[in-house]
Amino acid sequence: MAISQSAQSSLYHPSTLAKPDDKTGRIPLLGAFEARLRRLGSANEGWLVAVSGGPDSFALLDLAHRSVLRAPRPLQAITVQHHLRPEAEDELLAVRRWCEDRGIPHHRQDLEPPANPASARRARYEALQAVARAQNLPHVLLGHHADDQVESILLALVRGAGPKGLAGMRDRRSLGDGIKVLRPFLETPGQLLRDHAEEQQLPFHDEPGNLDPQSARGRIRTLIRPQLELLRKGCGMAMVNNRSLMQAAGQALHAQAKRLAQHQEREVWQRASEGLRLAALHLRAPNTPNTQLRPLCLAIADQEHRPRRFGVHGGIMELTARELIGPKSI
């Protein structure tokens, strides 16, 4: 449950502020940032920047601020406080002071400590959507970068995900109510964002948990990714660049599943997960070996008890991933 504290009065629209001469190339990431957002369809609508205070999100906020100095648009910032670490409050206040010094309205959203990472992620997106809707800001900017994308792809791979999961995070997706999440840095190495944060002397912090090998992402960062880079230098960016191929494969899968479905089933296909679409395609092609069904169903095993519905043989089937893949091995 979020407890919202509203930002300062009006939208940030600095049309009267002096414009720094950033076109000289002194801010290398700025031009790429603006070009990427144009390709994502940001146009001139307002931005709500999610900033935790780490180097990635602080670099995002700084670049957004510099961009609106060049081409004014509404800009606000938001920090979500999960109350998981005592020092998080000081980090949040550092973000707020930086925003106040530049006239950027800053919101905080206080959330109850989450039960698990999935519930924390869901609560964060709900908070971002609520503030963006209340402030009439159609785009929420997130600082996920190429290294985060590699981690997402590797986690999807070990989960047995299909093409959609192996494509990683989307750079543009809807939160509902006309609010869209934009991730402009998914093709940008995280080190470039850190370099920017250091060069601009931003008051960022590093969260110790990011390198904790007890967490899945921390284990990838500290143990697995370095070994993969030794095996093949640049493999991380190769995974990121493979995203378009995986997206195309996912779209082809969706088109094939939709073609096989009867007209009255198509609404069900739209809601079905990728794993269940694949499973249904298997059922419509009985010559497919059974050994191929299990890994496809594993794609939805992270929500194994949630009932899913999909159309097959002119009817509707409802089942859970647990029913498909059987009990876990002990």
N, C-alpha and C positions, 0 to 999 in steps of 0.2 A: 504494500500500500504506500503510495507516494505522498509525501507531505511537501507541497510546493511552496517555495518562497519566490515571489515574483521579482523580476528584474527592475532596474530603474525605469522610470517613465516610458519615454517614447522609443520608437525604433531608431537604430543607428543609421544615419543617412548623411555622411560627412561631406556634403557637396561644397561646403565653404572652407574646408581644411586645405592646407597647402599640399601639393602633390610632389612627393619625392621623385627624383629622376632615376627610377628603377629601370628604364629602358636601355640604360648603358650596359646592362649585363651584369651588374654588381650583385643581383639577386638571381642566381641561375635557375632556381626552381620556379620562379614566379611566372614566367612566360609559359612553361610547360603546364603549370597548375591551371592557368586561365584557359589554355587551349583544350585541356582535357575536359574541363567543366563545360565548355562550349559544345564539345562532342557529346557530352552526356545530356545535353538539352537544358542546361540551367538557364539560358537566356538572361533576363534581368531580374528574375524574382529573388526574394530574400533568402538568406542562408541562416540556418541555426547550426553552429559548429559545436560538436560534442568534444569537450576537452577534459581529459583526466588530469593533466599536468605533466604527463610524460613527454619525452622529446618529440614523438611522432605527432601527437595531437596538438602540442604547443606550436610546432612548426606549421601545422595546418591552420591554426588560428592566426598566426602571424602572417602567413601568406594571404589568407582571406582578408585580413585587415589591410594589407598593402594593396590588394586588388581593388577594394572598395574606395581606397583613396584615389585610384586611377579612374575607376568607373563606378560611381556611387550606386549603391543598392542597400536595402535593409540588411543589417548584420547583427546577430546576437550570439551569445555563447551559453552553453549549459554544462554543468558538471554534476554527475550522479554520485552521490555519497552512499556507499554500501555499509559504512561503519564496520569494516573488517580489520582496519589497522588504526592504531591511535594517531599516527603521524598523518593520516589522510586528511584530517581537518586542516592542519597547517598547509598542506599542499593545495587544498581547495581555496583557502584564503589567499594564497600566492596567485592563483589564477584570477580570483576576483579583483585583487589589487591591480594586476596588470591590465585587466579589462577596464577598471575604473579610470586608470591613468589615460586611457585612450578613448573614453566615452562609449565603450561597448557595453550594452546591457548584458548582465550576467545572471543566469538562473541557477539555482541549486535544487536538486531533487533528492530528498532523503528517503532511502528505502530500508526496509527491514533486512538484516543479514540474511542472505539467501541460503536455501537448503543445499543447493548444488549449482554448478556452473550453468546448467541449462535454465534453471529458474532465475538466476541472476541475469542472464542474457535476455530472457523474456521480459523481466521487469524493467530492464534498461530501455528496451525498445518501446515499451508502453509509456514510459516516462518521456522519452524523446518525442513520441507521437503526440502526447497530450500537450506538451509545451509548444511544439511547432503549430499545432492546430489553434491553440489559444492565442498565439502571437501572429497568426496568419503568415507563417513562413513555410513555403511549400517544399523546401529542400533542407534535409538534415545532412551535414557533411561529417564523414567519419574518416579517421586517420589510418585505417588499415593499409598496409603497404605490401610489397612483393614478398617479403619474408613471412609475413602473416599468411599470405596466400599459399606459400609453399607448405606451411604447417597444416593448413586446412586441407590441402590436397593429400598430404601424407596420412592425415587422420582418416580421410575418406577412403583412401586406399586400403588401410588395414581394417576398416569397417566393412569392406566388400562393397562399396558403393558403385553405382553404375555411372554412365557418362555425366549425368547432371552433378553428382557429388564430386567427380573427378575434375570438373570444370572449376571447382573452388567457389569462392565468394563472388557474387555478382557485383559489378560496379554501379549498378542502378537497380533498385527494386522498390516496390510500393509498400508503404506501411498502412495504407488505407486512408480514407478521408482526404484524398488528394495530396498526401504527404509522401515524398519519395526520399529514400536514402541514396546518397551519392558517395562513392569511394574513389576519389580521383587519383590515389597513389598506388593502386594495385599492381602497377607495372614499374614502380619506383623502389629501388632497394632502400631498406630502412636506414642504412648508414648515411645516405644522402640527406634524409630528414634530420638525423642527429647532427650531421655537419652543419646544417642550416641553423638548428637550435643553438649550437655552440657559437657559431660565427655571429649570430645576432644577440648573444648573451641572454637568451630567454631563461627565466627562472624555473626550468623544468626539474623534475625529479625522476629517479629510476626506482621502480617498484621491485623490491627483492624477490617477490614471488614469480616474476617473469623468468627467472633463471633457476627456479626450484625444480630439481630433477624428479621430485615426487609427483608433479603434475604432468599431464600428457604433453602439453606444449613446451613446458620447461625441459622435459626429457629430449624432445626433438631439437630444441635450441642448443642444449649443452652437450648432448651425446650423439644423436643420430645425424643431424644435419652436417656437423663437421666431418663425420666419417663418409657421408655421401659425397661431400665436396672433394675429399681425398680420392675417392673412387673415380669421380668425373668432375673436374672443375667446371663450375658454371651450371651444374645440373639443376640447381634451384630455379634459375631464370628460364632454363629449358622447360621445366614443369609449368611455369607461369605462361610461357609463350605457347604451350600446348593447349591452353584454355579454349581457344577458338575452335580447335578440332573437337574437343569434348562437347562444347556447346552444340556444334553442328550434329554430332552423333546423337545427343539428347533430343534435338529437334526432330531428327529423322525417326527416332524411336517413337516420339509422341505422334508424329504424322502417321506412322504405320499402325500404331495402336488405335488411333482415331478412325482410320480407314476400316479396320477390322470390326470396330464396334457398330452395332445397329444404331439407327438414328436416336431412338429413345434412351440409349445408354450413354450418349455423348456427354451429358452433364456429369455423369459418374466418372467418366474418363478424365474430365477436367480436374476433378477433385482428388483422384487417385494418386498415390505416390509413384515414383519411378519404379520402385521395387515391385509393386503390385501390377503395374502395367506390363512389366517384363514377365511376371508370373502368369498373367492372363494370356499374353502372347504364347507362352509355353503351352498353356492348356489348349489354345486354339491350334497349336502345331504339335500334336501328340508324338511325332517322331523325334522330337528334341530329347536328348538323353536326360534322365532325371538328375544326373549329377550337375547339370547346369542350373537347376532350379534353386538349390540350397544357397549358393553364393548370391544369387539375385535377391532372395528373400532377406539375406543378411543386411542388405542395404537399408532396411527399415527396422533392424533389430534394436536400434536405440530407443524405439518407442514400441517395444514388443507387445505390450498389453493394450495398446490403443486399437480399437476395432477399425478396420478399413473395409471399404466397399468398392467393388469394381464389377463391370459387366463382363459376362462370359456366356457363350452359347445362348444368347437371347434372354438371359436372366441376370439377376443380381446376386453376387456372393459377398458375404460379410464374414471376415475372420481376422485373427490377429497374427502378427508375425510369429508369436510363440507357437501357435497352432501349426504354422507352416514349417518351422525349422526344428520343432521338438524341444525338449528340455535342455538346459545348459549342462555341459559336462562339469563334473565336480572334481 
